[in-house]
Amino acid sequence: MPLINPNFVGEEEDLRAAVESVRAIRKVIAQESLAPVIEEEMDPGLHIQSDAEIREWVKRVVTTMWHPVGTCRMGQDARAVVDARLRVRGVDGLRVIDASIMPNITSGNTNAPTQALSRHAATMLVEDLKRT
């Protein structure tokens, strides 16, 4: 079986955002109004304080939600991988037809939206084949 490295927090921007998130959450849970319901910080734990320590903790624990989307997201901006007809920008003859094109995760399981997307994609493919 091949090893798949999803490269979570592989970019400096990802790690910076993670550190900022931990610090922001700590500010929220430090509010006096939450004192009655917050007993202690479980993760990363009060022993982890510096940016470097938080970064190392993030690298150890980061994982997927098991419904990843957006890695080949559709859109019109420079970061979008596919266009509205699911064609990979800059690559002739290649389309992406799966949950990775969704710009944002759905509020529920990604199965049904992916099936709907696939059905719509099949219709687009047939339309495009008829035009050629």
C-alpha positions in Angstrom: 0.0 0.0 0.0 1.4 3.4 -0.9 2.3 5.9 1.8 0.2 9.1 1.4 1.5 12.2 3.1 -1.2 14.8 3.2 1.4 17.4 4.2 -0.7 18.9 7.0 0.9 22.1 8.2 3.5 21.8 5.4 3.4 25.5 4.8 4.7 28.1 7.1 1.4 30.0 6.8 -0.4 26.9 8.2 1.8 26.7 11.3 1.5 30.4 11.9 -2.3 30.2 11.7 -2.3 27.3 14.1 -0.2 29.1 16.7 -2.4 32.2 16.4 -5.5 29.9 16.8 -4.1 28.4 20.0 -3.3 31.8 21.4 -6.8 33.1 20.5 -8.6 30.2 22.1 -6.5 30.7 25.2 -7.7 34.3 25.4 -11.3 33.2 25.1 -11.1 30.5 27.8 -9.3 32.9 30.1 -12.4 35.1 30.3 -13.7 35.4 33.8 -17.2 34.5 32.7 -16.0 31.0 31.6 -14.1 30.3 34.9 -17.0 28.3 36.4 -17.0 25.8 33.4 -13.3 25.6 32.5 -11.3 23.5 34.9 -8.1 23.3 33.0 -6.6 23.4 29.5 -6.3 19.8 28.3 -4.5 20.4 25.0 -1.9 21.5 24.3 -1.6 22.0 28.0 -0.2 24.9 30.1 3.3 23.4 29.9 3.4 24.4 26.2 3.7 28.1 25.9 6.3 29.3 23.3 5.5 29.6 19.6 8.0 26.9 19.0 6.4 24.5 21.5 3.0 25.1 20.1 4.3 24.5 16.5 5.8 21.2 17.6 2.5 20.2 19.3 0.5 21.0 16.2 2.8 18.9 14.0 2.3 16.0 16.4 -1.5 16.1 16.6 -2.9 17.6 13.5 -5.1 15.3 11.5 -8.1 15.4 9.1 -11.8 15.5 9.9 -12.2 12.5 7.5 -14.2 14.7 5.1 -11.5 16.8 3.5 -12.6 19.2 0.8 -11.1 22.2 -0.9 -7.7 20.8 -1.9 -8.6 21.3 -5.6 -11.2 23.9 -5.0 -13.3 25.5 -7.7 -13.4 29.2 -8.1 -12.4 32.2 -10.1 -9.5 33.5 -8.0 -5.8 32.7 -8.5 -5.8 29.9 -5.9 -8.7 28.0 -7.5 -7.5 24.8 -9.1 -10.6 24.0 -11.3 -12.9 26.2 -13.3 -16.7 26.1 -13.3 -16.6 23.1 -15.7 -14.2 21.2 -13.4 -11.2 21.6 -15.7 -7.9 21.9 -14.1 -6.5 25.3 -14.9 -3.4 25.1 -17.1 -3.7 21.4 -17.8 -5.5 20.2 -21.0 -7.8 17.3 -20.8 -7.9 16.9 -17.0 -10.9 17.4 -14.7 -11.4 16.8 -11.0 -14.8 15.4 -10.0 -14.8 14.7 -6.3 -15.2 16.5 -2.9 -11.9 18.2 -3.3 -13.4 20.8 -5.6 -15.8 22.1 -2.9 -14.5 25.5 -1.7 -15.9 24.9 1.8 -16.9 21.8 3.7 -20.7 21.2 3.9 -22.4 21.2 7.3 -23.2 17.4 7.0 -21.5 14.4 5.5 -19.9 15.1 2.1 -21.3 11.9 0.5 -24.6 13.3 -0.8 -23.1 16.6 -2.1 -20.4 14.6 -3.8 -23.0 12.4 -5.5 -24.9 15.4 -6.7 -21.7 17.0 -7.9 -20.8 13.8 -9.8 -24.2 13.6 -11.5 -23.9 17.3 -12.6 -20.3 16.7 -13.8 -21.5 13.7 -15.9 -24.0 16.0 -17.6 -21.3 18.6 -18.2 -19.0 16.0 -19.7 -21.7 14.7 -22.1 -22.4 18.4 -23.1 -18.8 19.0 -23.8 -18.4 15.8 -25.8 -21.3 16.8 -28.0 -19.6 20.1 -28.7 -16.4 18.5 -30.0 
